[in-house]
Amino acid sequence: MSAHALYVAAAYAISAIVLVGLIGWILLDRRARKRELAALDAAGVRRRSDKAGTAKP
């Protein structure tokens, strides 16, 4: 394998690792935000967009 091919393969590998890390971080953050929203909902805090106070289906 030439030096150039090794460089390109390493660049692709690093890019793939970074992308997988970002996707994992987004999924973990999404889970945390859903838990926070559920806790607020259980505490009776409502969203401003829910003016009527009714639950959405």
mmCIF entry with sequence, helices, sheets and N, C-alpha, C, O atoms, coordinates in Angstrom:
data_MODEL
# 
_entry.id   MODEL 
# 
_entity.id                         1 
_entity.type                       polymer 
_entity.pdbx_number_of_molecules   1 
# 
_entity_poly.entity_id                      1 
_entity_poly.type                           'polypeptide(L)' 
_entity_poly.nstd_linkage                   no 
_entity_poly.nstd_monomer                   no 
_entity_poly.pdbx_seq_one_letter_code       MSAHALYVAAAYAISAIVLVGLIGWILLDRRARKRELAALDAAGVRRRSDKAGTAKP 
_entity_poly.pdbx_seq_one_letter_code_can   MSAHALYVAAAYAISAIVLVGLIGWILLDRRARKRELAALDAAGVRRRSDKAGTAKP 
_entity_poly.pdbx_strand_id                 A 
# 
loop_
_entity_poly_seq.entity_id 
_entity_poly_seq.num 
_entity_poly_seq.mon_id 
_entity_poly_seq.hetero 
1 1  MET n 
1 2  SER n 
1 3  ALA n 
1 4  HIS n 
1 5  ALA n 
1 6  LEU n 
1 7  TYR n 
1 8  VAL n 
1 9  ALA n 
1 10 ALA n 
1 11 ALA n 
1 12 TYR n 
1 13 ALA n 
1 14 ILE n 
1 15 SER n 
1 16 ALA n 
1 17 ILE n 
1 18 VAL n 
1 19 LEU n 
1 20 VAL n 
1 21 GLY n 
1 22 LEU n 
1 23 ILE n 
1 24 GLY n 
1 25 TRP n 
1 26 ILE n 
1 27 LEU n 
1 28 LEU n 
1 29 ASP n 
1 30 ARG n 
1 31 ARG n 
1 32 ALA n 
1 33 ARG n 
1 34 LYS n 
1 35 ARG n 
1 36 GLU n 
1 37 LEU n 
1 38 ALA n 
1 39 ALA n 
1 40 LEU n 
1 41 ASP n 
1 42 ALA n 
1 43 ALA n 
1 44 GLY n 
1 45 VAL n 
1 46 ARG n 
1 47 ARG n 
1 48 ARG n 
1 49 SER n 
1 50 ASP n 
1 51 LYS n 
1 52 ALA n 
1 53 GLY n 
1 54 THR n 
1 55 ALA n 
1 56 LYS n 
1 57 PRO n 
# 
_struct_asym.id          A 
_struct_asym.entity_id   1 
# 
_struct_conf.conf_type_id            HELX_P 
_struct_conf.id                      HELX_P1 
_struct_conf.pdbx_PDB_helix_id       AA1 
_struct_conf.beg_label_comp_id       ALA 
_struct_conf.beg_label_asym_id       A 
_struct_conf.beg_label_seq_id        3 
_struct_conf.pdbx_beg_PDB_ins_code   ? 
_struct_conf.end_label_comp_id       ALA 
_struct_conf.end_label_asym_id       A 
_struct_conf.end_label_seq_id        42 
_struct_conf.pdbx_end_PDB_ins_code   ? 
_struct_conf.beg_auth_comp_id        ALA 
_struct_conf.beg_auth_asym_id        A 
_struct_conf.beg_auth_seq_id         3 
_struct_conf.end_auth_comp_id        ALA 
_struct_conf.end_auth_asym_id        A 
_struct_conf.end_auth_seq_id         42 
_struct_conf.pdbx_PDB_helix_class    1 
_struct_conf.details                 ? 
_struct_conf.pdbx_PDB_helix_length   40 
# 
_struct_conf_type.id          HELX_P 
_struct_conf_type.criteria    ? 
_struct_conf_type.reference   ? 
# 
loop_
_atom_site.group_PDB 
_atom_site.id 
_atom_site.type_symbol 
_atom_site.label_atom_id 
_atom_site.label_alt_id 
_atom_site.label_comp_id 
_atom_site.label_asym_id 
_atom_site.label_entity_id 
_atom_site.label_seq_id 
_atom_site.pdbx_PDB_ins_code 
_atom_site.Cartn_x 
_atom_site.Cartn_y 
_atom_site.Cartn_z 
_atom_site.occupancy 
_atom_site.B_iso_or_equiv 
_atom_site.pdbx_formal_charge 
_atom_site.auth_seq_id 
_atom_site.auth_comp_id 
_atom_site.auth_asym_id 
_atom_site.auth_atom_id 
_atom_site.pdbx_PDB_model_num 
ATOM 1   N N  . MET A 1 1  ? 0.858   -1.166 0.000  1.00 0.00 ? 1  MET A N  1 
ATOM 2   C CA . MET A 1 1  ? 0.000   0.000  0.000  1.00 0.00 ? 1  MET A CA 1 
ATOM 3   C C  . MET A 1 1  ? 0.910   1.237  0.000  1.00 0.00 ? 1  MET A C  1 
ATOM 4   O O  . MET A 1 1  ? 1.836   1.339  0.805  1.00 0.00 ? 1  MET A O  1 
ATOM 5   N N  . SER A 1 2  ? 0.640   2.139  -0.885 1.00 0.00 ? 2  SER A N  1 
ATOM 6   C CA . SER A 1 2  ? 1.474   3.337  -0.983 1.00 0.00 ? 2  SER A CA 1 
ATOM 7   C C  . SER A 1 2  ? 1.165   4.312  0.149  1.00 0.00 ? 2  SER A C  1 
ATOM 8   O O  . SER A 1 2  ? 0.149   4.186  0.832  1.00 0.00 ? 2  SER A O  1 
ATOM 9   N N  . ALA A 1 3  ? 2.031   5.260  0.333  1.00 0.00 ? 3  ALA A N  1 
ATOM 10  C CA . ALA A 1 3  ? 1.856   6.252  1.400  1.00 0.00 ? 3  ALA A CA 1 
ATOM 11  C C  . ALA A 1 3  ? 0.585   7.059  1.175  1.00 0.00 ? 3  ALA A C  1 
ATOM 12  O O  . ALA A 1 3  ? -0.121  7.398  2.124  1.00 0.00 ? 3  ALA A O  1 
ATOM 13  N N  . HIS A 1 4  ? 0.300   7.362  -0.079 1.00 0.00 ? 4  HIS A N  1 
ATOM 14  C CA . HIS A 1 4  ? -0.905  8.135  -0.387 1.00 0.00 ? 4  HIS A CA 1 
ATOM 15  C C  . HIS A 1 4  ? -2.168  7.344  -0.042 1.00 0.00 ? 4  HIS A C  1 
ATOM 16  O O  . HIS A 1 4  ? -3.099  7.882  0.558  1.00 0.00 ? 4  HIS A O  1 
ATOM 17  N N  . ALA A 1 5  ? -2.193  6.083  -0.421 1.00 0.00 ? 5  ALA A N  1 
ATOM 18  C CA . ALA A 1 5  ? -3.357  5.244  -0.126 1.00 0.00 ? 5  ALA A CA 1 
ATOM 19  C C  . ALA A 1 5  ? -3.537  5.078  1.378  1.00 0.00 ? 5  ALA A C  1 
ATOM 20  O O  . ALA A 1 5  ? -4.663  5.062  1.874  1.00 0.00 ? 5  ALA A O  1 
ATOM 21  N N  . LEU A 1 6  ? -2.437  4.956  2.099  1.00 0.00 ? 6  LEU A N  1 
ATOM 22  C CA . LEU A 1 6  ? -2.507  4.855  3.551  1.00 0.00 ? 6  LEU A CA 1 
ATOM 23  C C  . LEU A 1 6  ? -3.074  6.141  4.159  1.00 0.00 ? 6  LEU A C  1 
ATOM 24  O O  . LEU A 1 6  ? -3.886  6.088  5.083  1.00 0.00 ? 6  LEU A O  1 
ATOM 25  N N  . TYR A 1 7  ? -2.650  7.280  3.645  1.00 0.00 ? 7  TYR A N  1 
ATOM 26  C CA . TYR A 1 7  ? -3.143  8.573  4.116  1.00 0.00 ? 7  TYR A CA 1 
ATOM 27  C C  . TYR A 1 7  ? -4.655  8.690  3.864  1.00 0.00 ? 7  TYR A C  1 
ATOM 28  O O  . TYR A 1 7  ? -5.406  9.120  4.739  1.00 0.00 ? 7  TYR A O  1 
ATOM 29  N N  . VAL A 1 8  ? -5.082  8.306  2.674  1.00 0.00 ? 8  VAL A N  1 
ATOM 30  C CA . VAL A 1 8  ? -6.500  8.396  2.324  1.00 0.00 ? 8  VAL A CA 1 
ATOM 31  C C  . VAL A 1 8  ? -7.317  7.452  3.201  1.00 0.00 ? 8  VAL A C  1 
ATOM 32  O O  . VAL A 1 8  ? -8.377  7.833  3.696  1.00 0.00 ? 8  VAL A O  1 
ATOM 33  N N  . ALA A 1 9  ? -6.840  6.235  3.398  1.00 0.00 ? 9  ALA A N  1 
ATOM 34  C CA . ALA A 1 9  ? -7.556  5.273  4.242  1.00 0.00 ? 9  ALA A CA 1 
ATOM 35  C C  . ALA A 1 9  ? -7.656  5.780  5.680  1.00 0.00 ? 9  ALA A C  1 
ATOM 36  O O  . ALA A 1 9  ? -8.698  5.642  6.320  1.00 0.00 ? 9  ALA A O  1 
ATOM 37  N N  . ALA A 1 10 ? -6.578  6.364  6.183  1.00 0.00 ? 10 ALA A N  1 
ATOM 38  C CA . ALA A 1 10 ? -6.606  6.903  7.546  1.00 0.00 ? 10 ALA A CA 1 
ATOM 39  C C  . ALA A 1 10 ? -7.579  8.072  7.642  1.00 0.00 ? 10 ALA A C  1 
ATOM 40  O O  . ALA A 1 10 ? -8.290  8.197  8.639  1.00 0.00 ? 10 ALA A O  1 
ATOM 41  N N  . ALA A 1 11 ? -7.624  8.918  6.640  1.00 0.00 ? 11 ALA A N  1 
ATOM 42  C CA . ALA A 1 11 ? -8.550  10.058 6.648  1.00 0.00 ? 11 ALA A CA 1 
ATOM 43  C C  . ALA A 1 11 ? -9.998  9.577  6.654  1.00 0.00 ? 11 ALA A C  1 
ATOM 44  O O  . ALA A 1 11 ? -10.832 10.112 7.385  1.00 0.00 ? 11 ALA A O  1 
ATOM 45  N N  . TYR A 1 12 ? -10.292 8.572  5.840  1.00 0.00 ? 12 TYR A N  1 
ATOM 46  C CA . TYR A 1 12 ? -11.646 8.016  5.828  1.00 0.00 ? 12 TYR A CA 1 
ATOM 47  C C  . TYR A 1 12 ? -11.989 7.363  7.164  1.00 0.00 ? 12 TYR A C  1 
ATOM 48  O O  . TYR A 1 12 ? -13.106 7.515  7.658  1.00 0.00 ? 12 TYR A O  1 
ATOM 49  N N  . ALA A 1 13 ? -11.047 6.646  7.745  1.00 0.00 ? 13 ALA A N  1 
ATOM 50  C CA . ALA A 1 13 ? -11.294 5.984  9.030  1.00 0.00 ? 13 ALA A CA 1 
ATOM 51  C C  . ALA A 1 13 ? -11.551 7.005  10.130 1.00 0.00 ? 13 ALA A C  1 
ATOM 52  O O  . ALA A 1 13 ? -12.473 6.839  10.929 1.00 0.00 ? 13 ALA A O  1 
ATOM 53  N N  . ILE A 1 14 ? -10.749 8.049  10.176 1.00 0.00 ? 14 ILE A N  1 
ATOM 54  C CA . ILE A 1 14 ? -10.952 9.090  11.196 1.00 0.00 ? 14 ILE A CA 1 
ATOM 55  C C  . ILE A 1 14 ? -12.300 9.776  10.989 1.00 0.00 ? 14 ILE A C  1 
ATOM 56  O O  . ILE A 1 14 ? -13.009 10.047 11.958 1.00 0.00 ? 14 ILE A O  1 
ATOM 57  N N  . SER A 1 15 ? -12.655 10.055 9.759  1.00 0.00 ? 15 SER A N  1 
ATOM 58  C CA . SER A 1 15 ? -13.940 10.688 9.465  1.00 0.00 ? 15 SER A CA 1 
ATOM 59  C C  . SER A 1 15 ? -15.097 9.791  9.896  1.00 0.00 ? 15 SER A C  1 
ATOM 60  O O  . SER A 1 15 ? -16.078 10.269 10.465 1.00 0.00 ? 15 SER A O  1 
ATOM 61  N N  . ALA A 1 16 ? -14.984 8.504  9.629  1.00 0.00 ? 16 ALA A N  1 
ATOM 62  C CA . ALA A 1 16 ? -16.035 7.568  10.018 1.00 0.00 ? 16 ALA A CA 1 
ATOM 63  C C  . ALA A 1 16 ? -16.171 7.504  11.543 1.00 0.00 ? 16 ALA A C  1 
ATOM 64  O O  . ALA A 1 16 ? -17.284 7.474  12.066 1.00 0.00 ? 16 ALA A O  1 
ATOM 65  N N  . ILE A 1 17 ? -15.053 7.484  12.244 1.00 0.00 ? 17 ILE A N  1 
ATOM 66  C CA . ILE A 1 17 ? -15.093 7.439  13.708 1.00 0.00 ? 17 ILE A CA 1 
ATOM 67  C C  . ILE A 1 17 ? -15.742 8.703  14.267 1.00 0.00 ? 17 ILE A C  1 
ATOM 68  O O  . ILE A 1 17 ? -16.544 8.625  15.198 1.00 0.00 ? 17 ILE A O  1 
ATOM 69  N N  . VAL A 1 18 ? -15.408 9.854  13.714 1.00 0.00 ? 18 VAL A N  1 
ATOM 70  C CA . VAL A 1 18 ? -16.001 11.115 14.168 1.00 0.00 ? 18 VAL A CA 1 
ATOM 71  C C  . VAL A 1 18 ? -17.499 11.126 13.905 1.00 0.00 ? 18 VAL A C  1 
ATOM 72  O O  . VAL A 1 18 ? -18.272 11.538 14.770 1.00 0.00 ? 18 VAL A O  1 
ATOM 73  N N  . LEU A 1 19 ? -17.921 10.682 12.733 1.00 0.00 ? 19 LEU A N  1 
ATOM 74  C CA . LEU A 1 19 ? -19.347 10.650 12.412 1.00 0.00 ? 19 LEU A CA 1 
ATOM 75  C C  . LEU A 1 19 ? -20.112 9.711  13.328 1.00 0.00 ? 19 LEU A C  1 
ATOM 76  O O  . LEU A 1 19 ? -21.202 10.050 13.790 1.00 0.00 ? 19 LEU A O  1 
ATOM 77  N N  . VAL A 1 20 ? -19.562 8.545  13.595 1.00 0.00 ? 20 VAL A N  1 
ATOM 78  C CA . VAL A 1 20 ? -20.217 7.600  14.511 1.00 0.00 ? 20 VAL A CA 1 
ATOM 79  C C  . VAL A 1 20 ? -20.309 8.209  15.903 1.00 0.00 ? 20 VAL A C  1 
ATOM 80  O O  . VAL A 1 20 ? -21.327 8.056  16.577 1.00 0.00 ? 20 VAL A O  1 
ATOM 81  N N  . GLY A 1 21 ? -19.263 8.893  16.340 1.00 0.00 ? 21 GLY A N  1 
ATOM 82  C CA . GLY A 1 21 ? -19.284 9.551  17.640 1.00 0.00 ? 21 GLY A CA 1 
ATOM 83  C C  . GLY A 1 21 ? -20.347 10.634 17.720 1.00 0.00 ? 21 GLY A C  1 
ATOM 84  O O  . GLY A 1 21 ? -21.050 10.738 18.725 1.00 0.00 ? 21 GLY A O  1 
ATOM 85  N N  . LEU A 1 22 ? -20.471 11.436 16.678 1.00 0.00 ? 22 LEU A N  1 
ATOM 86  C CA . LEU A 1 22 ? -21.488 12.484 16.655 1.00 0.00 ? 22 LEU A CA 1 
ATOM 87  C C  . LEU A 1 22 ? -22.904 11.909 16.664 1.00 0.00 ? 22 LEU A C  1 
ATOM 88  O O  . LEU A 1 22 ? -23.782 12.414 17.364 1.00 0.00 ? 22 LEU A O  1 
ATOM 89  N N  . ILE A 1 23 ? -23.114 10.867 15.894 1.00 0.00 ? 23 ILE A N  1 
ATOM 90  C CA . ILE A 1 23 ? -24.431 10.231 15.864 1.00 0.00 ? 23 ILE A CA 1 
ATOM 91  C C  . ILE A 1 23 ? -24.769 9.650  17.236 1.00 0.00 ? 23 ILE A C  1 
ATOM 92  O O  . ILE A 1 23 ? -25.898 9.784  17.710 1.00 0.00 ? 23 ILE A O  1 
ATOM 93  N N  . GLY A 1 24 ? -23.791 9.004  17.872 1.00 0.00 ? 24 GLY A N  1 
ATOM 94  C CA . GLY A 1 24 ? -24.018 8.475  19.220 1.00 0.00 ? 24 GLY A CA 1 
ATOM 95  C C  . GLY A 1 24 ? -24.331 9.565  20.210 1.00 0.00 ? 24 GLY A C  1 
ATOM 96  O O  . GLY A 1 24 ? -25.225 9.409  21.042 1.00 0.00 ? 24 GLY A O  1 
ATOM 97  N N  . TRP A 1 25 ? -23.608 10.671 20.137 1.00 0.00 ? 25 TRP A N  1 
ATOM 98  C CA . TRP A 1 25 ? -23.842 11.790 21.038 1.00 0.00 ? 25 TRP A CA 1 
ATOM 99  C C  . TRP A 1 25 ? -25.245 12.357 20.840 1.00 0.00 ? 25 TRP A C  1 
ATOM 100 O O  . TRP A 1 25 ? -25.927 12.670 21.816 1.00 0.00 ? 25 TRP A O  1 
ATOM 101 N N  . ILE A 1 26 ? -25.678 12.492 19.599 1.00 0.00 ? 26 ILE A N  1 
ATOM 102 C CA . ILE A 1 26 ? -27.016 13.002 19.306 1.00 0.00 ? 26 ILE A CA 1 
ATOM 103 C C  . ILE A 1 26 ? -28.082 12.069 19.865 1.00 0.00 ? 26 ILE A C  1 
ATOM 104 O O  . ILE A 1 26 ? -29.065 12.531 20.444 1.00 0.00 ? 26 ILE A O  1 
ATOM 105 N N  . LEU A 1 27 ? -27.901 10.770 19.700 1.00 0.00 ? 27 LEU A N  1 
ATOM 106 C CA . LEU A 1 27 ? -28.890 9.814  20.207 1.00 0.00 ? 27 LEU A CA 1 
ATOM 107 C C  . LEU A 1 27 ? -28.954 9.835  21.734 1.00 0.00 ? 27 LEU A C  1 
ATOM 108 O O  . LEU A 1 27 ? -30.040 9.770  22.311 1.00 0.00 ? 27 LEU A O  1 
ATOM 109 N N  . LEU A 1 28 ? -27.801 9.924  22.385 1.00 0.00 ? 28 LEU A N  1 
ATOM 110 C CA . LEU A 1 28 ? -27.794 9.995  23.850 1.00 0.00 ? 28 LEU A CA 1 
ATOM 111 C C  . LEU A 1 28 ? -28.435 11.291 24.342 1.00 0.00 ? 28 LEU A C  1 
ATOM 112 O O  . LEU A 1 28 ? -29.168 11.282 25.331 1.00 0.00 ? 28 LEU A O  1 
ATOM 113 N N  . ASP A 1 29 ? -28.168 12.395 23.665 1.00 0.00 ? 29 ASP A N  1 
ATOM 114 C CA . ASP A 1 29 ? -28.759 13.669 24.044 1.00 0.00 ? 29 ASP A CA 1 
ATOM 115 C C  . ASP A 1 29 ? -30.271 13.649 23.833 1.00 0.00 ? 29 ASP A C  1 
ATOM 116 O O  . ASP A 1 29 ? -31.021 14.203 24.636 1.00 0.00 ? 29 ASP A O  1 
ATOM 117 N N  . ARG A 1 30 ? -30.712 13.011 22.757 1.00 0.00 ? 30 ARG A N  1 
ATOM 118 C CA . ARG A 1 30 ? -32.150 12.892 22.484 1.00 0.00 ? 30 ARG A CA 1 
ATOM 119 C C  . ARG A 1 30 ? -32.838 12.133 23.606 1.00 0.00 ? 30 ARG A C  1 
ATOM 120 O O  . ARG A 1 30 ? -33.920 12.515 24.052 1.00 0.00 ? 30 ARG A O  1 
ATOM 121 N N  . ARG A 1 31 ? -32.208 11.059 24.059 1.00 0.00 ? 31 ARG A N  1 
ATOM 122 C CA . ARG A 1 31 ? -32.755 10.279 25.169 1.00 0.00 ? 31 ARG A CA 1 
ATOM 123 C C  . ARG A 1 31 ? -32.881 11.120 26.436 1.00 0.00 ? 31 ARG A C  1 
ATOM 124 O O  . ARG A 1 31 ? -33.888 11.057 27.142 1.00 0.00 ? 31 ARG A O  1 
ATOM 125 N N  . ALA A 1 32 ? -31.853 11.900 26.708 1.00 0.00 ? 32 ALA A N  1 
ATOM 126 C CA . ALA A 1 32 ? -31.851 12.756 27.901 1.00 0.00 ? 32 ALA A CA 1 
ATOM 127 C C  . ALA A 1 32 ? -32.943 13.816 27.813 1.00 0.00 ? 32 ALA A C  1 
ATOM 128 O O  . ALA A 1 32 ? -33.637 14.072 28.796 1.00 0.00 ? 32 ALA A O  1 
ATOM 129 N N  . ARG A 1 33 ? -33.100 14.435 26.645 1.00 0.00 ? 33 ARG A N  1 
ATOM 130 C CA . ARG A 1 33 ? -34.134 15.467 26.496 1.00 0.00 ? 33 ARG A CA 1 
ATOM 131 C C  . ARG A 1 33 ? -35.523 14.861 26.649 1.00 0.00 ? 33 ARG A C  1 
ATOM 132 O O  . ARG A 1 33 ? -36.405 15.486 27.236 1.00 0.00 ? 33 ARG A O  1 
ATOM 133 N N  . LYS A 1 34 ? -35.732 13.644 26.128 1.00 0.00 ? 34 LYS A N  1 
ATOM 134 C CA . LYS A 1 34 ? -37.031 12.991 26.277 1.00 0.00 ? 34 LYS A CA 1 
ATOM 135 C C  . LYS A 1 34 ? -37.334 12.717 27.748 1.00 0.00 ? 34 LYS A C  1 
ATOM 136 O O  . LYS A 1 34 ? -38.470 12.881 28.195 1.00 0.00 ? 34 LYS A O  1 
ATOM 137 N N  . ARG A 1 35 ? -36.299 12.293 28.510 1.00 0.00 ? 35 ARG A N  1 
ATOM 138 C CA . ARG A 1 35 ? -36.492 12.064 29.950 1.00 0.00 ? 35 ARG A CA 1 
ATOM 139 C C  . ARG A 1 35 ? -36.828 13.372 30.655 1.00 0.00 ? 35 ARG A C  1 
ATOM 140 O O  . ARG A 1 35 ? -37.698 13.404 31.526 1.00 0.00 ? 35 ARG A O  1 
ATOM 141 N N  . GLU A 1 36 ? -36.146 14.446 30.284 1.00 0.00 ? 36 GLU A N  1 
ATOM 142 C CA . GLU A 1 36 ? -36.439 15.743 30.899 1.00 0.00 ? 36 GLU A CA 1 
ATOM 143 C C  . GLU A 1 36 ? -37.856 16.199 30.585 1.00 0.00 ? 36 GLU A C  1 
ATOM 144 O O  . GLU A 1 36 ? -38.554 16.699 31.467 1.00 0.00 ? 36 GLU A O  1 
ATOM 145 N N  . LEU A 1 37 ? -38.285 16.031 29.346 1.00 0.00 ? 37 LEU A N  1 
ATOM 146 C CA . LEU A 1 37 ? -39.646 16.415 28.986 1.00 0.00 ? 37 LEU A CA 1 
ATOM 147 C C  . LEU A 1 37 ? -40.678 15.566 29.720 1.00 0.00 ? 37 LEU A C  1 
ATOM 148 O O  . LEU A 1 37 ? -41.716 16.078 30.139 1.00 0.00 ? 37 LEU A O  1 
ATOM 149 N N  . ALA A 1 38 ? -40.405 14.289 29.875 1.00 0.00 ? 38 ALA A N  1 
ATOM 150 C CA . ALA A 1 38 ? -41.329 13.420 30.601 1.00 0.00 ? 38 ALA A CA 1 
ATOM 151 C C  . ALA A 1 38 ? -41.416 13.834 32.067 1.00 0.00 ? 38 ALA A C  1 
ATOM 152 O O  . ALA A 1 38 ? -42.498 13.822 32.655 1.00 0.00 ? 38 ALA A O  1 
ATOM 153 N N  . ALA A 1 39 ? -40.274 14.201 32.659 1.00 0.00 ? 39 ALA A N  1 
ATOM 154 C CA . ALA A 1 39 ? -40.273 14.644 34.054 1.00 0.00 ? 39 ALA A CA 1 
ATOM 155 C C  . ALA A 1 39 ? -41.046 15.947 34.205 1.00 0.00 ? 39 ALA A C  1 
ATOM 156 O O  . ALA A 1 39 ? -41.806 16.107 35.160 1.00 0.00 ? 39 ALA A O  1 
ATOM 157 N N  . LEU A 1 40 ? -40.863 16.873 33.281 1.00 0.00 ? 40 LEU A N  1 
ATOM 158 C CA . LEU A 1 40 ? -41.615 18.135 33.336 1.00 0.00 ? 40 LEU A CA 1 
ATOM 159 C C  . LEU A 1 40 ? -43.105 17.892 33.135 1.00 0.00 ? 40 LEU A C  1 
ATOM 160 O O  . LEU A 1 40 ? -43.936 18.513 33.798 1.00 0.00 ? 40 LEU A O  1 
ATOM 161 N N  . ASP A 1 41 ? -43.436 17.001 32.232 1.00 0.00 ? 41 ASP A N  1 
ATOM 162 C CA . ASP A 1 41 ? -44.838 16.677 31.992 1.00 0.00 ? 41 ASP A CA 1 
ATOM 163 C C  . ASP A 1 41 ? -45.464 16.046 33.230 1.00 0.00 ? 41 ASP A C  1 
ATOM 164 O O  . ASP A 1 41 ? -46.602 16.357 33.580 1.00 0.00 ? 41 ASP A O  1 
ATOM 165 N N  . ALA A 1 42 ? -44.726 15.164 33.889 1.00 0.00 ? 42 ALA A N  1 
ATOM 166 C CA . ALA A 1 42 ? -45.238 14.526 35.107 1.00 0.00 ? 42 ALA A CA 1 
ATOM 167 C C  . ALA A 1 42 ? -45.395 15.540 36.237 1.00 0.00 ? 42 ALA A C  1 
ATOM 168 O O  . ALA A 1 42 ? -46.256 15.372 37.101 1.00 0.00 ? 42 ALA A O  1 
ATOM 169 N N  . ALA A 1 43 ? -44.575 16.587 36.240 1.00 0.00 ? 43 ALA A N  1 
ATOM 170 C CA . ALA A 1 43 ? -44.660 17.617 37.272 1.00 0.00 ? 43 ALA A CA 1 
ATOM 171 C C  . ALA A 1 43 ? -45.779 18.615 36.986 1.00 0.00 ? 43 ALA A C  1 
ATOM 172 O O  . ALA A 1 43 ? -46.070 19.480 37.812 1.00 0.00 ? 43 ALA A O  1 
ATOM 173 N N  . GLY A 1 44 ? -46.399 18.497 35.826 1.00 0.00 ? 44 GLY A N  1 
ATOM 174 C CA . GLY A 1 44 ? -47.514 19.376 35.500 1.00 0.00 ? 44 GLY A CA 1 
ATOM 175 C C  . GLY A 1 44 ? -47.133 20.590 34.684 1.00 0.00 ? 44 GLY A C  1 
ATOM 176 O O  . GLY A 1 44 ? -47.983 21.436 34.407 1.00 0.00 ? 44 GLY A O  1 
ATOM 177 N N  . VAL A 1 45 ? -45.893 20.696 34.298 1.00 0.00 ? 45 VAL A N  1 
ATOM 178 C CA . VAL A 1 45 ? -45.459 21.816 33.469 1.00 0.00 ? 45 VAL A CA 1 
ATOM 179 C C  . VAL A 1 45 ? -45.940 21.555 32.050 1.00 0.00 ? 45 VAL A C  1 
ATOM 180 O O  . VAL A 1 45 ? -45.735 20.473 31.500 1.00 0.00 ? 45 VAL A O  1 
ATOM 181 N N  . ARG A 1 46 ? -46.576 22.549 31.473 1.00 0.00 ? 46 ARG A N  1 
ATOM 182 C CA . ARG A 1 46 ? -47.112 22.395 30.115 1.00 0.00 ? 46 ARG A CA 1 
ATOM 183 C C  . ARG A 1 46 ? -46.350 23.270 29.142 1.00 0.00 ? 46 ARG A C  1 
ATOM 184 O O  . ARG A 1 46 ? -45.706 24.243 29.536 1.00 0.00 ? 46 ARG A O  1 
ATOM 185 N N  . ARG A 1 47 ? -46.426 22.925 27.892 1.00 0.00 ? 47 ARG A N  1 
ATOM 186 C CA . ARG A 1 47 ? -45.768 23.688 26.833 1.00 0.00 ? 47 ARG A CA 1 
ATOM 187 C C  . ARG A 1 47 ? -46.615 24.908 26.484 1.00 0.00 ? 47 ARG A C  1 
ATOM 188 O O  . ARG A 1 47 ? -47.841 24.877 26.592 1.00 0.00 ? 47 ARG A O  1 
ATOM 189 N N  . ARG A 1 48 ? -45.952 25.973 26.068 1.00 0.00 ? 48 ARG A N  1 
ATOM 190 C CA . ARG A 1 48 ? -46.687 27.190 25.667 1.00 0.00 ? 48 ARG A CA 1 
ATOM 191 C C  . ARG A 1 48 ? -47.563 26.915 24.469 1.00 0.00 ? 48 ARG A C  1 
ATOM 192 O O  . ARG A 1 48 ? -48.622 27.526 24.326 1.00 0.00 ? 48 ARG A O  1 
ATOM 193 N N  . SER A 1 49 ? -47.150 26.013 23.609 1.00 0.00 ? 49 SER A N  1 
ATOM 194 C CA . SER A 1 49 ? -47.951 25.731 22.408 1.00 0.00 ? 49 SER A CA 1 
ATOM 195 C C  . SER A 1 49 ? -49.211 24.949 22.743 1.00 0.00 ? 49 SER A C  1 
ATOM 196 O O  . SER A 1 49 ? -50.115 24.856 21.912 1.00 0.00 ? 49 SER A O  1 
ATOM 197 N N  . ASP A 1 50 ? -49.287 24.389 23.939 1.00 0.00 ? 50 ASP A N  1 
ATOM 198 C CA . ASP A 1 50 ? -50.460 23.621 24.368 1.00 0.00 ? 50 ASP A CA 1 
ATOM 199 C C  . ASP A 1 50 ? -51.379 24.555 25.140 1.00 0.00 ? 50 ASP A C  1 
ATOM 200 O O  . ASP A 1 50 ? -51.518 24.438 26.357 1.00 0.00 ? 50 ASP A O  1 
ATOM 201 N N  . LYS A 1 51 ? -52.013 25.492 24.417 1.00 0.00 ? 51 LYS A N  1 
ATOM 202 C CA . LYS A 1 51 ? -52.824 26.542 25.051 1.00 0.00 ? 51 LYS A CA 1 
ATOM 203 C C  . LYS A 1 51 ? -54.073 25.996 25.722 1.00 0.00 ? 51 LYS A C  1 
ATOM 204 O O  . LYS A 1 51 ? -54.462 26.489 26.781 1.00 0.00 ? 51 LYS A O  1 
ATOM 205 N N  . ALA A 1 52 ? -54.704 25.002 25.142 1.00 0.00 ? 52 ALA A N  1 
ATOM 206 C CA . ALA A 1 52 ? -55.952 24.478 25.688 1.00 0.00 ? 52 ALA A CA 1 
ATOM 207 C C  . ALA A 1 52 ? -55.699 23.579 26.891 1.00 0.00 ? 52 ALA A C  1 
ATOM 208 O O  . ALA A 1 52 ? -56.623 23.318 27.662 1.00 0.00 ? 52 ALA A O  1 
ATOM 209 N N  . GLY A 1 53 ? -54.486 23.104 27.067 1.00 0.00 ? 53 GLY A N  1 
ATOM 210 C CA . GLY A 1 53 ? -54.178 22.233 28.187 1.00 0.00 ? 53 GLY A CA 1 
ATOM 211 C C  . GLY A 1 53 ? -54.587 20.789 27.954 1.00 0.00 ? 53 GLY A C  1 
ATOM 212 O O  . GLY A 1 53 ? -54.608 19.982 28.883 1.00 0.00 ? 53 GLY A O  1 
ATOM 213 N N  . THR A 1 54 ? -54.910 20.472 26.719 1.00 0.00 ? 54 THR A N  1 
ATOM 214 C CA . THR A 1 54 ? -55.316 19.108 26.402 1.00 0.00 ? 54 THR A CA 1 
ATOM 215 C C  . THR A 1 54 ? -54.115 18.299 25.939 1.00 0.00 ? 54 THR A C  1 
ATOM 216 O O  . THR A 1 54 ? -53.167 18.835 25.365 1.00 0.00 ? 54 THR A O  1 
ATOM 217 N N  . ALA A 1 55 ? -54.173 17.030 26.193 1.00 0.00 ? 55 ALA A N  1 
ATOM 218 C CA . ALA A 1 55 ? -53.090 16.143 25.761 1.00 0.00 ? 55 ALA A CA 1 
ATOM 219 C C  . ALA A 1 55 ? -53.228 15.881 24.273 1.00 0.00 ? 55 ALA A C  1 
ATOM 220 O O  . ALA A 1 55 ? -54.333 15.764 23.743 1.00 0.00 ? 55 ALA A O  1 
ATOM 221 N N  . LYS A 1 56 ? -52.095 15.794 23.615 1.00 0.00 ? 56 LYS A N  1 
ATOM 222 C CA . LYS A 1 56 ? -52.097 15.499 22.189 1.00 0.00 ? 56 LYS A CA 1 
ATOM 223 C C  . LYS A 1 56 ? -52.056 13.987 21.992 1.00 0.00 ? 56 LYS A C  1 
ATOM 224 O O  . LYS A 1 56 ? -51.449 13.267 22.785 1.00 0.00 ? 56 LYS A O  1 
ATOM 225 N N  . PRO A 1 57 ? -52.697 13.516 20.947 1.00 0.00 ? 57 PRO A N  1 
ATOM 226 C CA . PRO A 1 57 ? -52.736 12.058 20.722 1.00 0.00 ? 57 PRO A CA 1 
ATOM 227 C C  . PRO A 1 57 ? -51.391 11.458 20.418 1.00 0.00 ? 57 PRO A C  1 
ATOM 228 O O  . PRO A 1 57 ? -51.287 10.249 20.210 1.00 0.00 ? 57 PRO A O  1 
# 
